[in-house]
C-alpha cells in the first residue's frame, strides 16, 4: 500500500517538475518589455547630446519615465534619471 502511494507521489512530483521546467523555458524565450525599455532608453539617454541647460535630457528622461511607468516601473522620476545615467548622486 505505501509503495503505491510513494509511486503516485513520485509520478505527481515528476509531472510538476516537467510543468515548471516548461514554464521556465517559456519565460526565457519571452522578452520583458520593461527591461527592453530600460536598456534602450539608457543607451539613448547616455548618447544624447545636451544643451547647456540640460533641458533635452530632462525631457527625454521624463518621457521615457512615463513609458516605463506604463510598463510597470514604480519609482519616481529621480530614481529613473539615476537609473538612466547609472552614476551615483553626490
N, C-alpha and C positions, 0 to 999 in steps of 0.2 A: 504494500500500500504506500509506504513512504517513498519507495523508489519511483513509483509512477508520479507522485506529487512533485518530487525533485525533478524528474524528467520534464514534466509540463512547465515547471517554473524556469528551467533552463531554456526550453523552447521559447517561452514568452520573453525571456531576457534576450535571447538571440534576435528575436523579431524586433524588439525595442532598440537594440543596438543598430541593427540594419536601418531602421527608420531614422534614427538620429544621424547616422552617417550620411544618409540620403539628403536630409535637411541641411546638414553642414556643407555638403558638396554643392547644393543649390545656392546657399548663401555665398559661397566663394565665387560662383560664376556671376552673381548679380553685383552691380556697382551701387555703392551708397551715394545717392545724389548730393548729400551734404558734404561728404568727403571730396567728391569730384569738384564741387563748387569752391570749397576751401582751397584746394590745390590750384585751380585755375585762377581764382581771384588773387591768391597770394603772389603767383607769378606775374600777373598783370599789374598788381599794386606796386611790386618792387621794381618793375621795369618802366614804370610810367614816369615820364619827365614831368617835373612840377614847376609851378610858378613860385615867385618869391613868397607870396602869402601862404602857399600851401593849399590853396582852395581846390585845385584839381584833385589832389589826393584825398582831401576831405570828402569831396562829392563822390568820388569813386568808392571810398570806404563806406559811406552812408548807403549808397545804392546797393552795393554787394551785401552789406549787413542786412538790409531789408529782405533781399532774396534769401539769405541764409536763415533768417527768422521764419520765412515761409517754409523752408525745408526742415525746420526743427531746431535751429540754434537758439539757445536760451540765454545767452549772455547779452550784456549791454554793448553799446557802440564802442566804448573804450576798450573792452575786452576784445572785441572784434579787430580793432585797429592794432592792438598788441599782437594778436594772432597773425594778422597780415604782415606786419613788419618783423615779427619774431625777434625783437630786441627788447630787453627789459627796460622798464621805465626807471629813470634816475630821480 
